[in-house]
Amino acid sequence: MIEPDKVYVGTSRHPDDSINKGEHLHLKLANRHGLVTGATGTGKTVSLQILAEGFSNAGVPVFCADVKGDVSGLAAAGEPKDFLLERAQTIGFDEYDFQEFPVIFWDLFGEKGHPVRATISEMGPLLLARLLDLNETQEGVLNVAFQIADDEGLLLLDLKDLRALLVNMAENAKEIASTYGLVSKQSIGAIQRQLLVLERQGGENFFAEPGLQIADIMRTTRDGRGAVSVLAADKLMQSPRLYSTFLLWLMSELFEELPEVGNPDKPKLVFFFDEAHLLFDEAPKVLLEKVEQMVKLIRSKGVGVYFVTQNPLDIPDPVLAQLGNRVQHALRAYTPREQKAVRTAADTFRPNPEFDAFETITQLGVGEALVSTLMKKGVPSVVQRTLIRPPSSRLGPLTDAERREVMANSPVAAQYDEAIDRESAFEVLKRRAEAAAKAEAEQEAREEREREEEGRMRRSRTGFEWPDSHRDDRPTRRSRTRRRSRRSRRQTVAEAATKTLVRTVANQLGRALVRGMLGSLKRGR
């Protein structure tokens, strides 16, 4: 059943239960994306698991989220349980054996895997606005913040950097309006409140350095197998917007960083997007359009994206049309919406004259699916009713001790475990504020000395000295005018010098500050 340049999915059968043939996913067409759908408990996770195994053995790195914890079993060899051996025998899978796979565990919270981090600047305003659930006006203010940071060479690495910049914008709203447009303090306040919510959801763990390097999720082992990066998402799913935005950011990073490779013999990486409906739920139109465009173009980078969800209606039609490799588990059709979902799933397959796809979808058993993959020239195969092959790795999660052992032997062990807090916008703006306060205090002291000197000169000319109780140290109108004039001239010169320096630095950095399709910052450009 296992063939070179293919991933074995399972064995199809005729309606009379006679065995037909092995169903395979062609590696050369695996970057044409795919879809795994089905109701809860029908076997989607096992399908994801066996696809990850097949890609890994073919030397293709894999990235997938572990929503329930079960996918962690990829790191351990399976056990010869009766129902697994029976399925292998039923489908004629004579090469069936058990093995563990090279897994790297990741976790945004740093608890069940190596910490995954990105900077605010890398995330970009579009994705961050979605993460913060900002309205159009607030998103505009956030765009101004990023533009100011880019223009002045301010690094936005973590949440405190963005907060410091927002505070600075609120204090200088009038000056900013002349260059960047109106910035209301109310919108800034709304963004700050949403940042607080994000921080409580664990966002402060994600926005930091060192940032995730794409090369570390595209590793292969010495024996030629692709590493399987597993993102612990059981806790992350409590913050679904953070989960979906992170995966979308990661997909955009792959798109921006990887070179064009055309149609390789096998993918450079396969990316599984579990709970895919979270990506599209309530997403603004502009984001949906960019996601559709990116899914269409990322295959030329050698990346295959596989969406995993319960209902095919969760995927917008323009994206659904680009998913050529499909594994459809059972769906129920009790309500009108469920019936529409079954009809949608059935209509997207190339028909098989031996059975009605609509009816069959509602009758599939656990571990059974309708499978259609792309053949030569990208033509989809006739849909087949398929018994999914049993996994070679463990069914079920690792223990905590086993997970710690895998992490200790990880190729990225200690590389990401400690966060780094280098100088960024927070420190720069704090230093500017301290310098301005110091200059203000020094100016006040100079003016006080000037007033005292003027008083002594007046007394020396008149030869009469007022008692202290009658002395009026308040500045005259002339001195107040002179004070404002001096301060105005002083600030103008200081601001000009600062702006000149900032522009010089920003112009040097500007060549590297290039944002991609989703607004994320391109690295090393």
RODO-2510 file (C-alpha; in nm, 4 decimals, decimal comma):
residues 525
     n   res          X          Y          Z
     1     m     0,0000     0,0000     0,0000
     2     i     0,2885     0,2390     0,0713
     3     e     0,4195     0,3809    -0,2554
     4     p     0,7076     0,6182    -0,3253
     5     d     0,6205     0,9866    -0,3692
     6     k     0,2774     0,9299    -0,2151
     7     v     0,1108     0,9424     0,1264
     8     y    -0,1089     0,6409     0,1967
     9     v    -0,4463     0,7546     0,3343
    10     g    -0,6509     0,4351     0,3411
    11     t    -0,8218     0,1767     0,1254
    12     s    -1,1433     0,2364    -0,0653
    13     r    -1,4164    -0,0223    -0,1041
    14     h    -1,7161    -0,0910    -0,3243
    15     p    -2,0691    -0,0523    -0,1903
    16     d    -2,0825    -0,4325    -0,1542
    17     d    -1,7904    -0,4038     0,0964
    18     s    -1,5381    -0,5629    -0,1370
    19     i    -1,1920    -0,4081    -0,1147
    20     n    -1,1034    -0,1770    -0,4003
    21     k    -0,7653    -0,0010    -0,3932
    22     g    -0,5336     0,2116    -0,1860
    23     e    -0,6045     0,5838    -0,1751
    24     h    -0,2978     0,8045    -0,1830
    25     l    -0,2140     1,1717    -0,1698
    26     h     0,0476     1,2590    -0,4334
    27     l     0,3374     1,4544    -0,2814
    28     k     0,3911     1,6546    -0,5990
    29     l     0,0360     1,7878    -0,5653
    30     a     0,0230     1,8129    -0,1870
    31     n     0,0955     2,1864    -0,1984
    32     r    -0,2422     2,2332    -0,3706
    33     h    -0,3911     2,2428    -0,0201
    34     g    -0,6573     2,0281     0,1370
    35     l    -0,9598     1,9983     0,3612
    36     v    -1,0430     1,7549     0,6420
    37     t    -1,3998     1,7857     0,7678
    38     g    -1,6466     1,5894     0,9763
    39     a    -1,8600     1,5992     1,2868
    40     t    -1,7096     1,5607     1,6333
    41     g    -1,5965     1,2049     1,7045
    42     t    -1,5859     1,0861     1,3437
    43     g    -1,2059     1,0593     1,3155
    44     k    -1,0746     1,3973     1,1939
    45     t    -0,7873     1,3960     1,4447
    46     v    -0,6743     1,0487     1,3363
    47     s    -0,6825     1,1602     0,9719
    48     l    -0,4658     1,4582     1,0641
    49     q    -0,2338     1,2216     1,2519
    50     i    -0,1854     0,9742     0,9695
    51     l    -0,1339     1,2541     0,7159
    52     a     0,1321     1,4072     0,9427
    53     e     0,2996     1,0665     0,9709
    54     g     0,3008     1,0187     0,5951
    55     f     0,4450     1,3623     0,5264
    56     s     0,7108     1,3202     0,7946
    57     n     0,8261     0,9844     0,6561
    58     a     0,8446     1,1472     0,3119
    59     g     1,0813     1,4132     0,4474
    60     v     0,8227     1,6922     0,4613
    61     p     0,8139     1,9085     0,7788
    62     v     0,4693     1,9536     0,9333
    63     f     0,3128     2,2178     1,1564
    64     c    -0,0152     2,1416     1,3325
    65     a    -0,2126     2,2526     1,6359
    66     d    -0,3040     2,0082     1,9113
    67     v    -0,6456     2,1284     2,0220
    68     k    -0,7374     1,8317     2,2428
    69     g    -0,3899     1,7027     2,3338
    70     d    -0,4214     1,3827     2,1295
    71     v    -0,1820     1,4847     1,8520
    72     s     0,1060     1,4764     2,1016
    73     g     0,0922     1,0972     2,0611
    74     l     0,2922     1,1429     1,7387
    75     a     0,6036     1,1549     1,9559
    76     a     0,5556     0,7964     2,0821
    77     a     0,5278     0,4636     1,9011
    78     g     0,1824     0,3096     1,8918
    79     e     0,0812    -0,0089     2,0669
    80     p    -0,0461    -0,3232     1,8897
    81     k    -0,4081    -0,2979     1,9973
    82     d    -0,6611    -0,5396     1,8535
    83     f    -0,8775    -0,2840     1,6728
    84     l    -0,5740    -0,1286     1,5052
    85     l    -0,4408    -0,4629     1,3867
    86     e    -0,7881    -0,5589     1,2700
    87     r    -0,8223    -0,2399     1,0629
    88     a    -0,4779    -0,2972     0,9082
    89     q    -0,5750    -0,6520     0,8152
    90     t    -0,9132    -0,5454     0,6764
    91     i    -0,7617    -0,2911     0,4402
    92     g    -0,4683    -0,5099     0,3427
    93     f    -0,2077    -0,2874     0,5042
    94     d     0,0659    -0,5505     0,5287
    95     e     0,3468    -0,2953     0,5914
    96     y     0,1796    -0,1708     0,9086
    97     d     0,4211    -0,1140     1,1967
    98     f     0,4642     0,1162     1,4924
    99     q     0,7031     0,4098     1,5227
   100     e     0,7496     0,7425     1,6931
   101     f     0,8029     1,0627     1,4976
   102     p     1,0406     1,3579     1,5441
   103     v     0,8138     1,6021     1,7266
   104     i     0,8948     1,9558     1,8458
   105     f     0,6460     2,0904     2,0986
   106     w     0,5529     2,4593     2,0966
   107     d     0,3276     2,6622     2,3251
   108     l     0,2382     3,0321     2,3242
   109     f     0,2272     3,0166     2,7027
   110     g     0,5547     2,8245     2,7366
   111     e     0,3968     2,5531     2,9514
   112     k     0,3650     2,2448     2,7289
   113     g     0,6239     2,3360     2,4698
   114     h     0,8947     2,5794     2,3752
   115     p     0,7657     2,9375     2,3890
   116     v     0,6460     3,0839     2,0612
   117     r     0,6970     3,4569     2,0343
   118     a     0,6604     3,7364     1,7841
   119     t     0,7046     4,1104     1,8149
   120     i     0,4348     4,3738     1,7797
   121     s     0,6172     4,5144     1,4756
   122     e     0,6245     4,1744     1,3075
   123     m     0,2551     4,1162     1,3691
   124     g     0,1576     4,4372     1,1914
   125     p    -0,1500     4,6597     1,2297
   126     l    -0,3998     4,4524     1,0290
   127     l    -0,3612     4,1304     1,2286
   128     l    -0,3236     4,3147     1,5577
   129     a    -0,6453     4,5082     1,4920
   130     r    -0,8266     4,1774     1,4393
   131     l    -0,6718     4,0357     1,7536
   132     l    -0,7878     4,3384     1,9533
   133     d    -1,1305     4,3422     1,7849
   134     l    -1,0961     4,7099     1,6912
   135     n    -1,3485     4,9043     1,4872
   136     e    -1,2524     5,0903     1,1705
   137     t    -1,1671     5,4176     1,3473
   138     q    -0,9559     5,2459     1,6117
   139     e    -0,7786     5,0432     1,3449
   140     g    -0,6930     5,3714     1,1709
   141     v    -0,5322     5,5044     1,4889
   142     l    -0,3362     5,1786     1,5240
   143     n    -0,2125     5,2198     1,1673
   144     v    -0,0916     5,5701     1,2557
   145     a     0,0955     5,4242     1,5547
   146     f     0,2742     5,1714     1,3348
   147     q     0,3547     5,4379     1,0762
   148     i     0,5066     5,6647     1,3415
   149     a     0,7095     5,3734     1,4760
   150     d     0,8329     5,2860     1,1267
   151     d     0,9118     5,6494     1,0409
   152     e     1,1043     5,7111     1,3628
   153     g     1,2764     5,3729     1,3796
   154     l     1,0996     5,2768     1,7038
   155     l     1,1013     4,9060     1,7731
   156     l     0,7639     4,7769     1,8900
   157     l     0,8617     4,4483     2,0491
   158     d     0,6150     4,3905     2,3311
   159     l     0,2958     4,5310     2,4787
   160     k     0,4692     4,7929     2,6915
   161     d     0,6296     4,9374     2,3779
   162     l     0,2926     4,9845     2,2124
   163     r     0,1452     5,1304     2,5306
   164     a     0,4297     5,3805     2,5588
   165     l     0,3811     5,4878     2,1981
   166     l     0,0046     5,5288     2,2466
   167     v     0,0628     5,7445     2,5551
   168     n     0,3085     5,9572     2,3577
   169     m     0,0543     5,9925     2,0771
   170     a    -0,2159     6,1047     2,3214
   171     e     0,0146     6,3701     2,4655
   172     n     0,1099     6,4991     2,1200
   173     a    -0,2187     6,4485     1,9363
   174     k    -0,2239     6,8017     1,7892
   175     e     0,1278     6,7751     1,6451
   176     i     0,0551     6,4275     1,5043
   177     a    -0,2664     6,5460     1,3390
   178     s    -0,0761     6,7835     1,1095
   179     t     0,1265     6,4952     0,9606
   180     y    -0,0701     6,1751     1,0062
   181     g    -0,4285     6,2885     1,0509
   182     l    -0,6623     6,3230     1,3463
   183     v    -0,5922     6,0902     1,6377
   184     s    -0,8557     6,0969     1,9093
   185     k    -0,7738     6,0238     2,2704
   186     q    -1,0954     5,8216     2,2941
   187     s    -0,9721     5,5787     2,0282
   188     i    -0,6340     5,5540     2,1968
   189     g    -0,8111     5,4773     2,5250
   190     a    -1,0167     5,2032     2,3582
   191     i    -0,7012     5,0414     2,2166
   192     q    -0,5342     5,0563     2,5568
   193     r    -0,8311     4,8801     2,7172
   194     q    -0,8181     4,6047     2,4565
   195     l    -0,4464     4,5656     2,5181
   196     l    -0,5258     4,5052     2,8833
   197     v    -0,7710     4,2304     2,7862
   198     l    -0,5099     4,0750     2,5568
   199     e    -0,2528     4,0839     2,8351
   200     r    -0,4870     3,8979     3,0686
   201     q    -0,5349     3,6323     2,8002
   202     g    -0,1610     3,5696     2,7905
   203     g    -0,0642     3,8080     2,5147
   204     e     0,2382     3,9335     2,7100
   205     n     0,3899     3,5850     2,6700
   206     f     0,3517     3,5903     2,2931
   207     f     0,4711     3,9446     2,2184
   208     a     0,8377     3,9248     2,3072
   209     e     1,1744     3,8083     2,1806
   210     p     1,3382     3,5891     2,0639
   211     g     1,0857     3,5519     1,7851
   212     l     1,0093     3,2218     1,6178
   213     q     1,2428     3,1486     1,3275
   214     i     1,0670     2,9904     1,0316
   215     a     1,3656     2,7603     0,9751
   216     d     1,2939     2,5937     1,3103
   217     i     0,9567     2,4604     1,1947
   218     m     1,1057     2,3403     0,8661
   219     r     1,3621     2,1001     1,0058
   220     t     1,4440     1,7518     0,8870
   221     t     1,6218     1,4820     1,0848
   222     r     1,9459     1,3047     0,9995
   223     d     1,7505     1,0061     0,8720
   224     g     1,5604     1,2316     0,6312
   225     r     1,2248     1,2568     0,8107
   226     g     1,0420     1,5860     0,8437
   227     a     1,0048     1,7291     1,1919
   228     v     0,6471     1,7598     1,3183
   229     s     0,5917     2,0857     1,5056
   230     v     0,2971     2,0456     1,7427
   231     l     0,1448     2,3592     1,8950
   232     a    -0,0210     2,2963     2,2322
   233     a    -0,3600     2,4604     2,1823
   234     d    -0,5816     2,3185     2,4566
   235     k    -0,5350     2,6285     2,6756
   236     l    -0,4952     2,8555     2,3745
   237     m    -0,8445     2,7630     2,2561
   238     q    -0,9809     2,9589     2,5526
   239     s    -0,8629     3,2653     2,3571
   240     p    -0,9838     3,1711     2,0079
   241     r    -0,9014     3,5070     1,8523
   242     l    -0,5419     3,4801     1,9732
   243     y    -0,5252     3,1243     1,8366
   244     s    -0,6559     3,2094     1,4901
   245     t    -0,4549     3,5321     1,4616
   246     f    -0,1334     3,3543     1,5563
   247     l    -0,1830     3,0818     1,2959
   248     l    -0,2711     3,3417     1,0350
   249     w     0,0421     3,5385     1,1269
   250     l     0,2529     3,2245     1,0976
   251     m     0,1047     3,1481     0,7578
   252     s     0,1773     3,5029     0,6436
   253     e     0,5368     3,4712     0,7706
   254     l     0,5794     3,1581     0,5610
   255     f     0,4400     3,3407     0,2609
   256     e     0,6667     3,6433     0,3034
   257     e     0,9916     3,4654     0,3925
   258     l     1,0020     3,1608     0,1674
   259     p     1,1277     3,1926    -0,1905
   260     e     0,9273     3,0976    -0,4950
   261     v     0,9816     2,7314    -0,5869
   262     g     0,7028     2,6706    -0,8377
   263     n     0,5835     2,3083    -0,8255
   264     p     0,8346     2,1056    -0,6215
   265     d     0,8384     1,7262    -0,6105
   266     k     0,7128     1,7522    -0,2532
   267     p     0,6078     2,0386    -0,0263
   268     k     0,8618     2,2372     0,1726
   269     l     0,6115     2,2377     0,4601
   270     v     0,2574     2,1221     0,5278
   271     f     0,0550     2,3484     0,7550
   272     f    -0,2576     2,2133     0,9280
   273     f    -0,5068     2,4796     1,0399
   274     d    -0,7314     2,3040     1,2937
   275     e    -1,0603     2,4643     1,4032
   276     a    -1,0391     2,6620     1,0796
   277     h    -1,3777     2,8283     1,1303
   278     l    -1,2133     3,0549     1,3891
   279     l    -1,0084     3,2129     1,1126
   280     f    -1,3104     3,3213     0,9116
   281     d    -1,5694     3,3928     1,1834
   282     e    -1,6448     3,7660     1,1939
   283     a    -1,3335     3,8461     0,9932
   284     p    -1,3532     4,1828     0,8111
   285     k    -1,3853     4,1711     0,4349
   286     v    -1,0406     4,3170     0,3726
   287     l    -0,8804     4,0410     0,5800
   288     l    -1,0801     3,7677     0,4087
   289     e    -0,9721     3,8959     0,0689
   290     k    -0,6077     3,8911     0,1704
   291     v    -0,6372     3,5408     0,3192
   292     e    -0,7947     3,4165    -0,0035
   293     q    -0,5150     3,5738    -0,2035
   294     m    -0,2453     3,4322     0,0222
   295     v    -0,3887     3,0781     0,0152
   296     k    -0,3874     3,0989    -0,3616
   297     l    -0,0287     3,2207    -0,3855
   298     i     0,1450     3,0357    -0,1013
   299     r     0,1488     2,7060    -0,2886
   300     s     0,4165     2,8545    -0,5189
   301     k     0,6317     2,8788    -0,2037
   302     g     0,5993     2,5027    -0,1615
   303     v     0,3605     2,5228     0,1342
   304     g     0,0488     2,3100     0,1535
   305     v    -0,2280     2,4422     0,3804
   306     y    -0,4833     2,1922     0,5114
   307     f    -0,7912     2,3269     0,6857
   308     v    -0,9498     2,1041     0,9502
   309     t    -1,3034     2,1889     1,0574
   310     q    -1,6413     2,0338     1,1299
   311     n    -1,8403     2,1911     0,8520
   312     p    -1,7374     2,2750     0,4936
   313     l    -1,9611     2,5820     0,5183
   314     d    -1,7028     2,7217     0,7630
   315     i    -1,4716     2,7871     0,4674
   316     p    -1,5509     3,0749     0,2273
   317     d    -1,6217     2,9590    -0,1278
   318     p    -1,3140     3,1277    -0,2850
   319     v    -1,0897     2,9411    -0,0377
   320     l    -1,2870     2,6171    -0,0621
   321     a    -1,2350     2,6156    -0,4386
   322     q    -0,8578     2,6020    -0,3875
   323     l    -0,8576     2,2931    -0,1636
   324     g    -0,7913     2,0056    -0,4005
   325     n    -0,7193     1,7184    -0,1578
   326     r    -1,0206     1,6266     0,0562
   327     v    -1,1045     1,3892     0,3378
   328     q    -1,4711     1,4081     0,4350
   329     h    -1,5818     1,2254     0,7496
   330     a    -1,9430     1,1786     0,8543
   331     l    -2,1833     1,4701     0,8850
   332     r    -2,5311     1,4754     1,0298
   333     a    -2,8259     1,6223     0,8393
   334     y    -3,0940     1,6888     1,1002
   335     t    -3,1361     2,0634     1,0480
   336     p    -3,1618     2,2712     0,7279
   337     r    -2,8120     2,4115     0,7829
   338     e    -2,6686     2,0620     0,8346
   339     q    -2,8421     1,9427     0,5194
   340     k    -2,6924     2,2358     0,3295
   341     a    -2,3473     2,1448     0,4656
   342     v    -2,3834     1,7837     0,3507
   343     r    -2,5012     1,9009     0,0098
   344     t    -2,2064     2,1403    -0,0170
   345     a    -1,9615     1,8640     0,0748
   346     a    -2,1185     1,6197    -0,1701
   347     d    -2,1293     1,8677    -0,4582
   348     t    -1,7593     1,9526    -0,4298
   349     f    -1,6517     1,5945    -0,5056
   350     r    -1,6050     1,4436    -0,8468
   351     p    -1,9063     1,2072    -0,8557
   352     n    -1,8725     0,8309    -0,8222
   353     p    -2,1496     0,6511    -1,0148
   354     e    -2,1437     0,3654    -0,7635
   355     f    -2,2955     0,5651    -0,4772
   356     d    -2,4699     0,8886    -0,3832
   357     a    -2,2168     1,1076    -0,2010
   358     f    -2,4901     1,3044    -0,0210
   359     e    -2,6443     0,9924     0,1270
   360     t    -2,3102     0,8254     0,1998
   361     i    -2,1740     1,1174     0,4021
   362     t    -2,4500     1,0711     0,6582
   363     q    -2,3812     0,6964     0,6838
   364     l    -2,0033     0,6909     0,7283
   365     g    -1,8711     0,5156     1,0360
   366     v    -1,5921     0,6258     1,2686
   367     g    -1,2585     0,6115     1,0871
   368     e    -1,4287     0,6103     0,7492
   369     a    -1,4328     0,8977     0,5006
   370     l    -1,4967     1,0043     0,1455
   371     v    -1,1564     1,0724    -0,0070
   372     s    -1,0648     1,2573    -0,3247
   373     t    -0,7099     1,3649    -0,4062
   374     l    -0,5501     1,5373    -0,7015
   375     m    -0,4078     1,3236    -0,9781
   376     k    -0,1821     1,4140    -1,2689
   377     k    -0,2345     1,7627    -1,4116
   378     g    -0,4261     1,8559    -1,0954
   379     v    -0,7462     1,6708    -1,1850
   380     p    -0,9370     1,5487    -0,8767
   381     s    -0,9896     1,1743    -0,8481
   382     v    -1,3348     1,0205    -0,8376
   383     v    -1,4513     1,0278    -0,4761
   384     q    -1,4082     0,6980    -0,2938
   385     r    -1,5557     0,5604     0,0282
   386     t    -1,2397     0,4893     0,2260
   387     l    -1,1386     0,3103     0,5447
   388     i    -0,8670     0,5332     0,6939
   389     r    -0,5434     0,3523     0,7759
   390     p    -0,4503     0,3073     1,1443
   391     p    -0,1777     0,5364     1,2793
   392     s     0,1723     0,4087     1,3536
   393     s     0,2166     0,6489     1,6449
   394     r     0,0245     0,6456     1,9703
   395     l    -0,3477     0,7063     1,9777
   396     g    -0,3885     0,9499     2,2637
   397     p    -0,1720     1,2041     2,4445
   398     l     0,1722     1,1774     2,5986
   399     t     0,2149     1,1917     2,9727
   400     d     0,3670     1,5071     3,1212
   401     a     0,6907     1,3201     3,1913
   402     e     0,7121     1,1981     2,8312
   403     r     0,6479     1,5495     2,7009
   404     r     0,9260     1,6915     2,9199
   405     e     1,1657     1,4272     2,7918
   406     v     1,0855     1,5109     2,4292
   407     m     1,1357     1,8817     2,5007
   408     a     1,4680     1,8176     2,6748
   409     n     1,5971     1,6365     2,3655
   410     s     1,4504     1,8888     2,1228
   411     p     1,6809     2,0444     1,8600
   412     v     1,5658     2,3898     1,9773
   413     a     1,6029     2,3182     2,3506
   414     a     1,7109     2,6339     2,5408
   415     q     1,6987     2,8417     2,2217
   416     y     1,3617     2,9987     2,3015
   417     d     1,3144     2,9278     2,6704
   418     e     1,4435     3,2621     2,8029
   419     a     1,2806     3,5874     2,6890
   420     i     1,4974     3,8823     2,5873
   421     d     1,4029     4,2442     2,6587
   422     r     1,6302     4,4684     2,4539
   423     e     1,6048     4,8425     2,4066
   424     s     1,2914     4,9343     2,2154
   425     a     1,0206     5,2010     2,1956
   426     f     0,9455     5,1918     2,5689
   427     e     1,3055     5,2699     2,6664
   428     v     1,3531     5,5280     2,3904
   429     l     1,0343     5,7176     2,4732
   430     k     1,1072     5,6972     2,8454
   431     r     1,4515     5,8453     2,7868
   432     r     1,3047     6,1237     2,5749
   433     a     1,0486     6,2038     2,8454
   434     e     1,3177     6,2086     3,1145
   435     a     1,5401     6,4336     2,9029
   436     a     1,2500     6,6713     2,8372
   437     a     1,1643     6,6833     3,2089
   438     k     1,5260     6,7492     3,2983
   439     a     1,5515     7,0265     3,0391
   440     e     1,2290     7,1783     3,1726
   441     a     1,3611     7,1735     3,5301
   442     e     1,6902     7,3304     3,4235
   443     q     1,5041     7,6024     3,2346
   444     e     1,2863     7,6752     3,5366
   445     a     1,6003     7,7082     3,7502
   446     r     1,7618     7,9440     3,4999
   447     e     1,4523     8,1612     3,4884
   448     e     1,4392     8,1737     3,8671
   449     r     1,8014     8,2894     3,8771
   450     e     1,7257     8,5521     3,6102
   451     r     1,4367     8,6884     3,8144
   452     e     1,6559     8,7143     4,1223
   453     e     1,9288     8,8902     3,9251
   454     e     1,6788     9,1411     3,7807
   455     g     1,5495     9,2148     4,1302
   456     r     1,9019     9,2851     4,2605
   457     m     1,9721     9,5136     3,9667
   458     r     1,6532     9,7164     4,0287
   459     r     1,7377     9,7530     4,3960
   460     s     2,0910     9,8652     4,3227
   461     r     1,9639    10,1369     4,0860
   462     t     1,7053    10,2797     4,3303
   463     g     1,9185    10,2392     4,6412
   464     f     1,6115    10,1077     4,8242
   465     e     1,5428     9,7481     4,9175
   466     w     1,1914     9,6307     4,9886
   467     p     1,1415     9,4224     5,2980
   468     d     1,0961     9,0517     5,2246
   469     s     0,7302     9,0732     5,3232
   470     h     0,6668     9,3295     5,0478
   471     r     0,8834     9,1781     4,7805
   472     d     0,6920     9,0607     4,4709
   473     d     0,8804     8,7750     4,3022
   474     r     0,6112     8,7158     4,0452
   475     p     0,7432     8,7531     3,6906
   476     t     0,6443     9,0678     3,5068
   477     r     0,4500     9,0507     3,1818
   478     r     0,7716     9,1240     2,9960
   479     s     0,9596     8,8438     3,1723
   480     r     0,6745     8,5995     3,1133
   481     t     0,6775     8,6846     2,7442
   482     r     1,0536     8,6450     2,7339
   483     r     1,0230     8,3112     2,9150
   484     r     0,7712     8,1761     2,6668
   485     s     0,9818     8,3030     2,3808
   486     r     1,2953     8,1363     2,5117
   487     r     1,1128     7,8103     2,5813
   488     s     0,9552     7,8158     2,2366
   489     r     1,2904     7,8740     2,0679
   490     r     1,4623     7,6133     2,2827
   491     q     1,2035     7,3420     2,2147
   492     t     1,2037     7,4151     1,8447
   493     v     1,5799     7,3700     1,8214
   494     a     1,5729     7,0544     2,0348
   495     e     1,2850     6,9061     1,8420
   496     a     1,4548     6,9882     1,5133
   497     a     1,7751     6,8156     1,6243
   498     t     1,5841     6,5131     1,7506
   499     k     1,3766     6,4875     1,4364
   500     t     1,6870     6,5166     1,2177
   501     l     1,8545     6,2320     1,4054
   502     v     1,5371     6,0223     1,4012
   503     r     1,4888     6,0748     1,0297
   504     t     1,8504     5,9769     0,9626
   505     v     1,8126     5,6539     1,1597
   506     a     1,4684     5,5858     1,0142
   507     n     1,5952     5,6352     0,6587
   508     q     1,8687     5,3808     0,7256
   509     l     1,6189     5,1384     0,8768
   510     g     1,3552     5,2136     0,6168
   511     r     1,5105     4,9780     0,3673
   512     a     1,4407     4,6914     0,6104
   513     l     1,0961     4,8068     0,7189
   514     v     0,8938     4,6396     0,4487
   515     r     0,5494     4,5043     0,5267
   516     g     0,3907     4,2138     0,3483
   517     m     0,0430     4,1229     0,2301
   518     l    -0,1087     4,1076     0,5796
   519     g     0,0960     4,3986     0,7149
   520     s     0,3481     4,1793     0,8945
   521     l     0,7066     4,3006     0,8992
   522     k     0,9413     4,1196     0,6646
   523     r     1,2597     4,0106     0,8357
   524     g     1,6018     4,0677     0,6948
   525     r     1,4814     4,2649     0,3951
***
